[in-house]
Amino acid sequence: MREDLVIGGRTIQPGTNILIDLPLPPLYTNTPMTMPVHIIHGKKDGPRLFISAAIHGDELNGVEVIRRLLKDPALKRLKGTLIAIPMVNVYGIIHHSRYLPDRRDLNRSFPGSKKGALASRIADLFMTEIVANSTHGIDLHTGAIHRSNLPQIRANLDDEATLSLAKAFNVPVLINANFRDGSLRASAAEWGIPMLLYEAGEALRFDEISIRGGVRGILNVMRYLGMIPSRKTRKALFKEPVIARSSNWIRAPGSGLFRTLKSLGSMAAKNELLGLVSDPVTHLEIEVISPFRGIIIGRSEIPLVHEGEAVYNVAKFEDSKQVAAQVENFHEAISPDVDDDELAIV
């Protein structure tokens, strides 16, 4: 028999599926605040995986990903432990904001401190109650407000254990991303916990492709870790995701109304026209040109831009045509028009 798990002062016995609320500082109206945590503590030994969403309170796709994940029948045969936190930054969720009430970014406040600012205290709570009880982690994100991201995994791909998880997630694009000071991913790595960051969609919006891709990716990782039973695939989306070692934002050459000509996942050739910035008064147009060859993994979704604003994020690959084809296959296979039973699980 497995050992009990203790989170938030609650003892969770093997074979238990419960929801607990970690206490947070109340609002200044004296309204109580808590961080909801779903815990499935399987009867058999296995990895302890945490899935977190809405560290940035306006990034909502991950909240829906976790809701659907927790309904998957495969979890009834779970080996190990799943710890799912659908709303880490509950304050931001309430205010439709990326930030906490004091305007701090929670994902720049880890590992935190019990005696620090609000962000630091929440970060410390998450590290001591969630990360300390985990062996692996997946953090769910979207693009910032008015920016959308192609479904992608960002991780330290120079670490073999993390690279294996990233490949198992099975999205077309993997980004080898450096750690950012104060991020959850950096702090988890210091504790020896391999972790993925799934980026997909846009802030304050649900995107069905991004949500379905996130659910399927997490289940793929859980199968790879042996947490849930493996299943046969009907067809593979692609044999191997492609790793980008760098990506760069292309910025608006002038201020005005931005018209996009290329979609997420499209290939951008060197010197190709990607969009136009038009002066709304004189109707003068300025071309937005790609300075190099790559795949569009991020895009501005608001037509109002100032000179210097980031409008396209382009990742560099050795074979951009191969990546573009894999992105197209991924979208076709994960489309809402495709029955879940038909989706490829790798």
Secondary structure by P-SEA (a helix, b strand, c coil): cbbbbbccccccccccccccccccccccccbbbbbbbbbbbccbbbbbbbbbccccccccaaaaaaaaaaacccccccccbbbbbcccaaaaaaaccccccccccccccccccccccaaaaaaaaaaaccccccccbbbbbbccccbbbccccccccccaaaaaaaaaacccbbbbcccccccaaaaaaaacbbbbbbbbcccccccaaaaaaaaaaaaaaaaaaccbbbbbbccccccbbbbbcbbbbbbbccccbbbbccccccccccccccbbbbcccccbbbbbcccccccccbbbcccccccccccbbbbbbccaaaaaaaaaaaaaaacccccccccccc
